[in-house]
């Protein structure tokens, strides 16, 4: 295998990506060939620390390097589509992160542009192909004829005591209802797959512990255009040893699917349960468990797509766009 040579842009969050991509199981798919950040001393420091040969302070300089096949873009979501424009115009593929963009229109435009150019854009949420738990949910919906989506409760939390650092995380306009924007985005993208576009929402949020001038405790109530209703709760304030569970209860006409609900759900596992009515009037109960994969990048899928493979069951653009439309309503 010849790994994809990646230029990694944005080294504040990107530092975590360097550590991730340096793991042996990921290096067979992606090789970090160059680091890029406007803070050149930071790029130089991290290049030396992680043994990466090249570093630059300009995206244009990075894109002028013929050895770079793809770009890992880990900057703020605001205006990300314009940076992706540059990358696509330079004939490179893109690996990036959630939230994909602040503007649904810009997201749609740049995703369509990538398709028209035959280029790849992959992100970690929603993943380019459904992870195992989502595939199982899809299967149960079809196999047991669960019918029309009716409602949901979605929840995630962790325990942060963050301090302001001058980043976009500190700006209520750029990071509205911060727990929803930063953590709840995983849940937003999941429910967008099943419940579609939102008609209206209401937001409650507060600031309890964090030193940042942004919320750390938030809840959305949402009405979807198909009549379904739901809620999304996200918090940086809960320390119960069950962090980042991204719990779901999904109600359909003929059954309910549960993901990581209850006190026995723990980080590192995904537990799925189904409660449904059978055609004969009896009850259907199913249980499945998987290793946790929420928020993981699909590096092998990125490698395959860049090398020209057609991925099976790709995530539709509308799932990405509908999630961004919810974020637009937060301001």
C-alpha atoms as a printed R data frame, in Angstrom:
    type eleno elety resid chain resno       x       y       z
1   ATOM     1    CA   UNK     A     1   0.000   0.000   0.000
2   ATOM     2    CA   UNK     A     2   1.116   3.520  -0.772
3   ATOM     3    CA   UNK     A     3  -0.393   5.818   1.899
4   ATOM     4    CA   UNK     A     4  -1.983   9.106   0.893
5   ATOM     5    CA   UNK     A     5   0.472  11.975   1.430
6   ATOM     6    CA   UNK     A     6  -1.416  14.543   3.502
7   ATOM     7    CA   UNK     A     7  -0.744  18.187   4.283
8   ATOM     8    CA   UNK     A     8  -2.268  18.958   7.679
9   ATOM     9    CA   UNK     A     9  -3.633  22.513   8.116
10  ATOM    10    CA   UNK     A    10  -4.613  24.040  11.472
11  ATOM    11    CA   UNK     A    11  -2.440  22.789  14.305
12  ATOM    12    CA   UNK     A    12  -4.348  23.726  17.448
13  ATOM    13    CA   UNK     A    13  -6.999  21.031  17.072
14  ATOM    14    CA   UNK     A    14  -4.747  19.524  14.405
15  ATOM    15    CA   UNK     A    15  -2.186  18.482  17.029
16  ATOM    16    CA   UNK     A    16  -4.635  15.805  18.161
17  ATOM    17    CA   UNK     A    17  -4.932  14.666  14.562
18  ATOM    18    CA   UNK     A    18  -1.132  14.360  14.279
19  ATOM    19    CA   UNK     A    19  -1.131  12.022  17.278
20  ATOM    20    CA   UNK     A    20  -4.007  10.033  15.794
21  ATOM    21    CA   UNK     A    21  -2.479   9.723  12.341
22  ATOM    22    CA   UNK     A    22   0.916   8.685  13.723
23  ATOM    23    CA   UNK     A    23  -0.566   5.482  15.130
24  ATOM    24    CA   UNK     A    24   0.709   2.442  13.174
25  ATOM    25    CA   UNK     A    25  -2.792   1.282  12.225
26  ATOM    26    CA   UNK     A    26  -3.481   4.674  10.585
27  ATOM    27    CA   UNK     A    27  -0.074   5.325   9.013
28  ATOM    28    CA   UNK     A    28  -0.645   2.567   6.468
29  ATOM    29    CA   UNK     A    29  -3.457   4.710   5.019
30  ATOM    30    CA   UNK     A    30  -2.221   8.286   5.523
31  ATOM    31    CA   UNK     A    31   1.261   9.801   5.789
32  ATOM    32    CA   UNK     A    32   1.593  13.336   7.144
33  ATOM    33    CA   UNK     A    33   3.948  14.928   4.617
34  ATOM    34    CA   UNK     A    34   3.720  18.564   5.757
35  ATOM    35    CA   UNK     A    35   2.320  20.706   8.583
36  ATOM    36    CA   UNK     A    36   0.743  24.112   7.964
37  ATOM    37    CA   UNK     A    37  -0.295  26.863  10.359
38  ATOM    38    CA   UNK     A    38  -0.166  30.671  10.294
39  ATOM    39    CA   UNK     A    39   1.704  30.328  13.576
40  ATOM    40    CA   UNK     A    40   4.977  29.216  11.964
41  ATOM    41    CA   UNK     A    41   6.841  28.613  15.247
42  ATOM    42    CA   UNK     A    42   4.052  26.214  16.268
43  ATOM    43    CA   UNK     A    43   4.350  24.384  12.930
44  ATOM    44    CA   UNK     A    44   8.133  24.178  13.334
45  ATOM    45    CA   UNK     A    45   7.847  22.903  16.916
46  ATOM    46    CA   UNK     A    46   5.315  20.179  16.085
47  ATOM    47    CA   UNK     A    47   7.232  19.097  12.968
48  ATOM    48    CA   UNK     A    48  10.336  18.566  15.095
49  ATOM    49    CA   UNK     A    49   8.378  16.883  17.881
50  ATOM    50    CA   UNK     A    50   6.666  14.364  15.596
51  ATOM    51    CA   UNK     A    51   9.446  13.862  13.043
52  ATOM    52    CA   UNK     A    52   7.642  15.457  10.096
53  ATOM    53    CA   UNK     A    53  10.023  16.711   7.428
54  ATOM    54    CA   UNK     A    54   8.181  19.799   6.136
55  ATOM    55    CA   UNK     A    55   6.262  22.692   7.650
56  ATOM    56    CA   UNK     A    56   4.881  25.902   6.109
57  ATOM    57    CA   UNK     A    57   2.811  28.890   7.233
58  ATOM    58    CA   UNK     A    58   0.671  29.325   4.101
59  ATOM    59    CA   UNK     A    59  -1.986  27.162   2.492
60  ATOM    60    CA   UNK     A    60  -0.888  28.456  -0.924
61  ATOM    61    CA   UNK     A    61   2.661  27.261  -0.295
62  ATOM    62    CA   UNK     A    62   1.365  23.880   0.831
63  ATOM    63    CA   UNK     A    63  -0.789  23.504  -2.299
64  ATOM    64    CA   UNK     A    64   2.178  24.379  -4.514
65  ATOM    65    CA   UNK     A    65   3.974  21.232  -3.328
66  ATOM    66    CA   UNK     A    66   3.367  18.505  -5.960
67  ATOM    67    CA   UNK     A    67   4.045  15.818  -3.374
68  ATOM    68    CA   UNK     A    68   0.873  16.641  -1.411
69  ATOM    69    CA   UNK     A    69  -2.063  14.475  -2.519
70  ATOM    70    CA   UNK     A    70  -4.693  15.592  -0.004
71  ATOM    71    CA   UNK     A    71  -5.263  18.182   2.728
72  ATOM    72    CA   UNK     A    72  -6.424  17.602   6.293
73  ATOM    73    CA   UNK     A    73  -8.259  20.830   7.173
74  ATOM    74    CA   UNK     A    74  -8.738  21.421  10.910
75  ATOM    75    CA   UNK     A    75  -9.514  25.123  11.129
76  ATOM    76    CA   UNK     A    76 -12.647  26.825  12.501
77  ATOM    77    CA   UNK     A    77 -15.867  25.841  10.653
78  ATOM    78    CA   UNK     A    78 -16.540  29.491   9.823
79  ATOM    79    CA   UNK     A    79 -15.576  30.084   6.185
80  ATOM    80    CA   UNK     A    80 -14.268  26.557   5.740
81  ATOM    81    CA   UNK     A    81 -15.954  26.203   2.329
82  ATOM    82    CA   UNK     A    82 -13.755  28.985   0.930
83  ATOM    83    CA   UNK     A    83 -10.609  27.175   2.056
84  ATOM    84    CA   UNK     A    84 -11.939  23.968   0.549
85  ATOM    85    CA   UNK     A    85 -12.478  25.889  -2.709
86  ATOM    86    CA   UNK     A    86  -8.745  26.589  -2.825
87  ATOM    87    CA   UNK     A    87  -7.903  22.980  -2.087
88  ATOM    88    CA   UNK     A    88 -10.274  21.607  -4.723
89  ATOM    89    CA   UNK     A    89  -9.054  24.115  -7.310
90  ATOM    90    CA   UNK     A    90  -5.527  22.852  -6.646
91  ATOM    91    CA   UNK     A    91  -6.667  19.297  -7.442
92  ATOM    92    CA   UNK     A    92  -6.468  17.905  -3.917
93  ATOM    93    CA   UNK     A    93  -8.891  15.844  -1.826
94  ATOM    94    CA   UNK     A    94 -10.032  16.924   1.651
95  ATOM    95    CA   UNK     A    95 -10.246  15.314   5.081
96  ATOM    96    CA   UNK     A    96 -11.903  17.617   7.602
97  ATOM    97    CA   UNK     A    97 -13.904  17.720  10.821
98  ATOM    98    CA   UNK     A    98 -17.268  18.631  12.272
99  ATOM    99    CA   UNK     A    99 -19.047  21.025  12.205
100 ATOM   100    CA   UNK     A   100 -18.404  21.081   8.453
101 ATOM   101    CA   UNK     A   101 -19.456  24.707   7.878
102 ATOM   102    CA   UNK     A   102 -21.541  27.448   9.447
103 ATOM   103    CA   UNK     A   103 -23.539  28.025   6.227
104 ATOM   104    CA   UNK     A   104 -25.751  25.264   4.797
105 ATOM   105    CA   UNK     A   105 -25.760  26.998   1.397
106 ATOM   106    CA   UNK     A   106 -21.969  27.143   1.316
107 ATOM   107    CA   UNK     A   107 -21.761  23.516   2.433
108 ATOM   108    CA   UNK     A   108 -24.082  22.420  -0.361
109 ATOM   109    CA   UNK     A   109 -22.172  24.474  -2.922
110 ATOM   110    CA   UNK     A   110 -18.741  23.101  -2.059
111 ATOM   111    CA   UNK     A   111 -19.945  19.498  -1.741
112 ATOM   112    CA   UNK     A   112 -21.515  19.738  -5.206
113 ATOM   113    CA   UNK     A   113 -18.336  21.346  -6.528
114 ATOM   114    CA   UNK     A   114 -16.247  18.458  -5.213
115 ATOM   115    CA   UNK     A   115 -18.521  15.936  -6.915
116 ATOM   116    CA   UNK     A   116 -18.394  17.829 -10.201
117 ATOM   117    CA   UNK     A   117 -14.578  17.790 -10.056
118 ATOM   118    CA   UNK     A   118 -14.384  14.137  -9.025
119 ATOM   119    CA   UNK     A   119 -12.731  15.082  -5.744
120 ATOM   120    CA   UNK     A   120 -13.243  13.634  -2.239
121 ATOM   121    CA   UNK     A   121 -14.457  15.438   0.899
122 ATOM   122    CA   UNK     A   122 -14.647  13.241   4.015
123 ATOM   123    CA   UNK     A   123 -15.368  14.292   7.579
124 ATOM   124    CA   UNK     A   124 -15.764  12.502  10.862
125 ATOM   125    CA   UNK     A   125 -19.397  13.443  11.475
126 ATOM   126    CA   UNK     A   126 -21.322  12.268   9.654
127 ATOM   127    CA   UNK     A   127 -18.815   9.681   8.487
128 ATOM   128    CA   UNK     A   128 -18.527   9.015   4.732
129 ATOM   129    CA   UNK     A   129 -20.219   5.635   5.202
130 ATOM   130    CA   UNK     A   130 -22.495   4.722   8.134
131 ATOM   131    CA   UNK     A   131 -20.753   3.179  11.167
132 ATOM   132    CA   UNK     A   132 -21.890  -0.194  12.483
133 ATOM   133    CA   UNK     A   133 -24.474   1.115  14.929
134 ATOM   134    CA   UNK     A   134 -26.167   3.285  12.296
135 ATOM   135    CA   UNK     A   135 -26.148   0.369   9.843
136 ATOM   136    CA   UNK     A   136 -27.838  -1.759  12.509
137 ATOM   137    CA   UNK     A   137 -30.463   0.916  13.170
138 ATOM   138    CA   UNK     A   138 -31.136   1.141   9.419
139 ATOM   139    CA   UNK     A   139 -31.517  -2.642   9.284
140 ATOM   140    CA   UNK     A   140 -33.959  -2.809  12.200
141 ATOM   141    CA   UNK     A   141 -36.086  -0.001  10.750
142 ATOM   142    CA   UNK     A   142 -36.473  -1.944   7.513
143 ATOM   143    CA   UNK     A   143 -36.585  -5.491   8.865
144 ATOM   144    CA   UNK     A   144 -39.219  -4.828  11.521
145 ATOM   145    CA   UNK     A   145 -41.228  -2.267   9.539
146 ATOM   146    CA   UNK     A   146 -40.927   0.385  12.229
147 ATOM   147    CA   UNK     A   147 -42.694   2.891  10.016
148 ATOM   148    CA   UNK     A   148 -42.916   6.649  10.277
149 ATOM   149    CA   UNK     A   149 -40.436   8.542  12.543
150 ATOM   150    CA   UNK     A   150 -42.323  10.099  15.448
151 ATOM   151    CA   UNK     A   151 -39.887  11.556  18.008
152 ATOM   152    CA   UNK     A   152 -36.573  11.269  19.842
153 ATOM   153    CA   UNK     A   153 -34.478  12.169  22.867
154 ATOM   154    CA   UNK     A   154 -30.747  12.648  22.277
155 ATOM   155    CA   UNK     A   155 -28.204  13.244  25.052
156 ATOM   156    CA   UNK     A   156 -24.460  13.605  25.508
157 ATOM   157    CA   UNK     A   157 -22.261  15.049  28.240
158 ATOM   158    CA   UNK     A   158 -18.810  15.205  29.753
159 ATOM   159    CA   UNK     A   159 -17.041  17.175  32.499
160 ATOM   160    CA   UNK     A   160 -14.954  20.188  31.422
161 ATOM   161    CA   UNK     A   161 -13.661  23.122  33.441
162 ATOM   162    CA   UNK     A   162 -12.245  25.084  30.536
163 ATOM   163    CA   UNK     A   163 -10.529  28.472  30.604
164 ATOM   164    CA   UNK     A   164 -10.717  31.138  27.891
165 ATOM   165    CA   UNK     A   165  -7.899  30.924  25.344
166 ATOM   166    CA   UNK     A   166  -8.959  33.449  22.691
167 ATOM   167    CA   UNK     A   167 -10.066  30.747  20.234
168 ATOM   168    CA   UNK     A   168 -13.414  30.595  18.447
169 ATOM   169    CA   UNK     A   169 -14.628  28.439  21.360
170 ATOM   170    CA   UNK     A   170 -14.811  31.692  23.365
171 ATOM   171    CA   UNK     A   171 -17.084  33.520  20.908
172 ATOM   172    CA   UNK     A   172 -20.850  33.027  21.472
173 ATOM   173    CA   UNK     A   173 -21.519  34.126  17.876
174 ATOM   174    CA   UNK     A   174 -19.065  31.620  16.374
175 ATOM   175    CA   UNK     A   175 -19.720  28.874  18.918
176 ATOM   176    CA   UNK     A   176 -23.410  29.273  19.881
177 ATOM   177    CA   UNK     A   177 -24.799  27.014  22.634
178 ATOM   178    CA   UNK     A   178 -21.302  25.555  22.837
179 ATOM   179    CA   UNK     A   179 -22.121  22.038  24.126
180 ATOM   180    CA   UNK     A   180 -24.644  21.600  21.318
181 ATOM   181    CA   UNK     A   181 -22.274  23.058  18.717
182 ATOM   182    CA   UNK     A   182 -19.206  21.100  19.814
183 ATOM   183    CA   UNK     A   183 -20.633  17.795  21.141
184 ATOM   184    CA   UNK     A   184 -24.276  17.762  20.132
185 ATOM   185    CA   UNK     A   185 -23.291  17.951  16.467
186 ATOM   186    CA   UNK     A   186 -22.818  14.158  16.527
187 ATOM   187    CA   UNK     A   187 -26.415  13.737  17.662
188 ATOM   188    CA   UNK     A   188 -27.654  16.388  15.241
189 ATOM   189    CA   UNK     A   189 -26.168  14.478  12.335
190 ATOM   190    CA   UNK     A   190 -27.624  11.188  13.573
191 ATOM   191    CA   UNK     A   191 -31.163  12.478  13.943
192 ATOM   192    CA   UNK     A   192 -30.928  14.316  10.605
193 ATOM   193    CA   UNK     A   193 -30.552  10.913   8.940
194 ATOM   194    CA   UNK     A   194 -33.929   9.739  10.260
195 ATOM   195    CA   UNK     A   195 -36.020  12.842  10.921
196 ATOM   196    CA   UNK     A   196 -34.991  15.200   8.125
197 ATOM   197    CA   UNK     A   197 -35.175  18.963   8.007
198 ATOM   198    CA   UNK     A   198 -36.191  21.068  11.029
199 ATOM   199    CA   UNK     A   199 -39.042  23.573  10.846
200 ATOM   200    CA   UNK     A   200 -38.401  25.340  14.132
201 ATOM   201    CA   UNK     A   201 -36.461  24.957  17.369
202 ATOM   202    CA   UNK     A   202 -36.200  26.441  20.833
203 ATOM   203    CA   UNK     A   203 -32.941  26.706  22.776
204 ATOM   204    CA   UNK     A   204 -32.261  26.796  26.494
205 ATOM   205    CA   UNK     A   205 -28.699  27.245  27.700
206 ATOM   206    CA   UNK     A   206 -26.731  28.312  30.773
207 ATOM   207    CA   UNK     A   207 -23.179  28.776  32.032
208 ATOM   208    CA   UNK     A   208 -22.457  26.890  35.271
209 ATOM   209    CA   UNK     A   209 -18.774  25.976  35.559
210 ATOM   210    CA   UNK     A   210 -16.771  27.021  32.540
211 ATOM   211    CA   UNK     A   211 -14.445  30.003  32.511
212 ATOM   212    CA   UNK     A   212 -15.260  30.648  28.873
213 ATOM   213    CA   UNK     A   213 -17.848  33.334  27.981
214 ATOM   214    CA   UNK     A   214 -19.949  30.654  26.284
215 ATOM   215    CA   UNK     A   215 -22.588  28.229  27.547
216 ATOM   216    CA   UNK     A   216 -21.653  24.883  29.067
217 ATOM   217    CA   UNK     A   217 -25.163  23.415  29.521
218 ATOM   218    CA   UNK     A   218 -27.761  23.412  26.733
219 ATOM   219    CA   UNK     A   219 -30.910  21.804  25.374
220 ATOM   220    CA   UNK     A   220 -32.783  22.063  22.083
221 ATOM   221    CA   UNK     A   221 -36.443  21.315  21.426
222 ATOM   222    CA   UNK     A   222 -37.036  20.675  17.731
223 ATOM   223    CA   UNK     A   223 -40.056  20.371  15.428
224 ATOM   224    CA   UNK     A   224 -39.316  18.696  12.103
225 ATOM   225    CA   UNK     A   225 -41.096  19.374   8.826
226 ATOM   226    CA   UNK     A   226 -42.438  15.806   8.821
227 ATOM   227    CA   UNK     A   227 -44.204  16.441  12.157
228 ATOM   228    CA   UNK     A   228 -41.701  14.599  14.344
229 ATOM   229    CA   UNK     A   229 -40.566  16.271  17.562
230 ATOM   230    CA   UNK     A   230 -37.427  15.757  19.615
231 ATOM   231    CA   UNK     A   231 -34.887  17.117  22.059
232 ATOM   232    CA   UNK     A   232 -31.094  17.279  22.142
233 ATOM   233    CA   UNK     A   233 -29.292  17.807  25.453
234 ATOM   234    CA   UNK     A   234 -25.546  18.415  25.695
235 ATOM   235    CA   UNK     A   235 -23.445  19.501  28.658
236 ATOM   236    CA   UNK     A   236 -19.871  20.050  29.794
237 ATOM   237    CA   UNK     A   237 -20.998  19.858  33.450
238 ATOM   238    CA   UNK     A   238 -21.789  16.204  34.214
239 ATOM   239    CA   UNK     A   239 -19.151  13.923  35.765
240 ATOM   240    CA   UNK     A   240 -20.732  10.484  36.068
241 ATOM   241    CA   UNK     A   241 -18.113   8.329  34.338
242 ATOM   242    CA   UNK     A   242 -20.323   7.990  31.266
243 ATOM   243    CA   UNK     A   243 -18.832  10.641  28.991
244 ATOM   244    CA   UNK     A   244 -19.470  11.077  25.249
245 ATOM   245    CA   UNK     A   245 -22.116   8.348  25.100
246 ATOM   246    CA   UNK     A   246 -24.281  10.137  22.501
247 ATOM   247    CA   UNK     A   247 -27.388   8.418  23.818
248 ATOM   248    CA   UNK     A   248 -30.483   8.139  21.633
249 ATOM   249    CA   UNK     A   249 -34.094   7.068  21.978
250 ATOM   250    CA   UNK     A   250 -35.718   6.963  18.536
251 ATOM   251    CA   UNK     A   251 -39.502   6.514  18.406
252 ATOM   252    CA   UNK     A   252 -41.206   5.160  15.282
253 ATOM   253    CA   UNK     A   253 -44.802   4.148  14.624
254 ATOM   254    CA   UNK     A   254 -44.165   0.520  15.491
255 ATOM   255    CA   UNK     A   255 -41.194   0.533  17.806
256 ATOM   256    CA   UNK     A   256 -38.391   2.301  19.645
257 ATOM   257    CA   UNK     A   257 -34.622   1.997  19.261
258 ATOM   258    CA   UNK     A   258 -32.335   2.788  22.213
259 ATOM   259    CA   UNK     A   259 -28.607   3.570  21.981
260 ATOM   260    CA   UNK     A   260 -26.433   3.818  25.095
261 ATOM   261    CA   UNK     A   261 -29.252   4.571  27.514
262 ATOM   262    CA   UNK     A   262 -29.253   3.580  31.186
263 ATOM   263    CA   UNK     A   263 -26.647   3.442  33.934
264 ATOM   264    CA   UNK     A   264 -24.835   0.400  32.509
265 ATOM   265    CA   UNK     A   265 -23.832   2.264  29.334
266 ATOM   266    CA   UNK     A   266 -20.141   3.156  29.505
267 ATOM   267    CA   UNK     A   267 -17.633   4.888  27.267
268 ATOM   268    CA   UNK     A   268 -15.966   2.516  24.823
269 ATOM   269    CA   UNK     A   269 -19.059   0.483  23.952
270 ATOM   270    CA   UNK     A   270 -22.165   1.128  21.901
271 ATOM   271    CA   UNK     A   271 -25.269  -0.727  23.080
272 ATOM   272    CA   UNK     A   272 -28.354  -0.928  20.879
273 ATOM   273    CA   UNK     A   273 -31.782  -2.201  21.921
274 ATOM   274    CA   UNK     A   274 -34.999  -2.557  19.969
275 ATOM   275    CA   UNK     A   275 -38.540  -2.709  21.356
276 ATOM   276    CA   UNK     A   276 -41.137  -3.243  18.631
277 ATOM   277    CA   UNK     A   277 -44.562  -4.684  17.874
278 ATOM   278    CA   UNK     A   278 -44.632  -7.707  15.595
279 ATOM   279    CA   UNK     A   279 -47.155  -8.236  12.819
280 ATOM   280    CA   UNK     A   280 -48.816 -10.964  14.906
281 ATOM   281    CA   UNK     A   281 -49.317  -8.581  17.831
282 ATOM   282    CA   UNK     A   282 -46.410 -10.038  19.774
283 ATOM   283    CA   UNK     A   283 -43.427  -8.140  21.136
284 ATOM   284    CA   UNK     A   284 -39.980  -7.997  19.499
285 ATOM   285    CA   UNK     A   285 -36.856  -7.434  21.602
286 ATOM   286    CA   UNK     A   286 -33.319  -7.249  20.165
287 ATOM   287    CA   UNK     A   287 -29.916  -6.323  21.619
288 ATOM   288    CA   UNK     A   288 -26.562  -5.656  19.930
289 ATOM   289    CA   UNK     A   289 -23.199  -4.328  21.154
290 ATOM   290    CA   UNK     A   290 -20.312  -2.752  19.230
291 ATOM   291    CA   UNK     A   291 -16.986  -1.137  19.984
292 ATOM   292    CA   UNK     A   292 -17.497   2.629  20.149
293 ATOM   293    CA   UNK     A   293 -16.890   4.476  16.898
294 ATOM   294    CA   UNK     A   294 -18.763   7.757  17.400
295 ATOM   295    CA   UNK     A   295 -16.704  10.589  15.957
296 ATOM   296    CA   UNK     A   296 -14.023   8.333  14.497
297 ATOM   297    CA   UNK     A   297 -12.454   9.129  11.151
298 ATOM   298    CA   UNK     A   298 -12.724   6.410   8.515
299 ATOM   299    CA   UNK     A   299  -9.114   6.551   7.337
300 ATOM   300    CA   UNK     A   300  -9.327   3.354   5.312
301 ATOM   301    CA   UNK     A   301 -12.400   4.672   3.495
302 ATOM   302    CA   UNK     A   302 -10.597   7.943   2.766
303 ATOM   303    CA   UNK     A   303  -7.615   6.034   1.401
304 ATOM   304    CA   UNK     A   304  -9.849   3.903  -0.815
305 ATOM   305    CA   UNK     A   305 -11.820   6.895  -2.110
306 ATOM   306    CA   UNK     A   306  -8.675   8.890  -2.939
307 ATOM   307    CA   UNK     A   307  -7.285   5.839  -4.742
308 ATOM   308    CA   UNK     A   308 -10.440   5.663  -6.862
309 ATOM   309    CA   UNK     A   309 -12.671   3.111  -5.139
310 ATOM   310    CA   UNK     A   310 -16.443   3.664  -5.089
311 ATOM   311    CA   UNK     A   311 -17.668   3.455  -1.490
312 ATOM   312    CA   UNK     A   312 -20.714   1.358  -0.615
313 ATOM   313    CA   UNK     A   313 -23.735   3.103   0.943
314 ATOM   314    CA   UNK     A   314 -22.205   6.618   1.086
315 ATOM   315    CA   UNK     A   315 -23.708   9.158   3.480
316 ATOM   316    CA   UNK     A   316 -25.951  11.543   1.506
317 ATOM   317    CA   UNK     A   317 -25.008  15.219   1.333
318 ATOM   318    CA   UNK     A   318 -28.440  16.138   2.704
319 ATOM   319    CA   UNK     A   319 -27.573  14.580   6.057
320 ATOM   320    CA   UNK     A   320 -24.616  16.959   6.348
321 ATOM   321    CA   UNK     A   321 -26.640  19.945   5.129
322 ATOM   322    CA   UNK     A   322 -29.672  19.339   7.375
323 ATOM   323    CA   UNK     A   323 -27.380  19.215  10.401
324 ATOM   324    CA   UNK     A   324 -25.883  22.585   9.459
325 ATOM   325    CA   UNK     A   325 -29.370  24.058   9.024
326 ATOM   326    CA   UNK     A   326 -30.031  23.215  12.682
327 ATOM   327    CA   UNK     A   327 -26.817  25.006  13.687
328 ATOM   328    CA   UNK     A   328 -27.883  28.053  11.657
329 ATOM   329    CA   UNK     A   329 -31.033  28.303  13.784
330 ATOM   330    CA   UNK     A   330 -29.006  28.557  17.002
331 ATOM   331    CA   UNK     A   331 -28.051  32.207  16.430
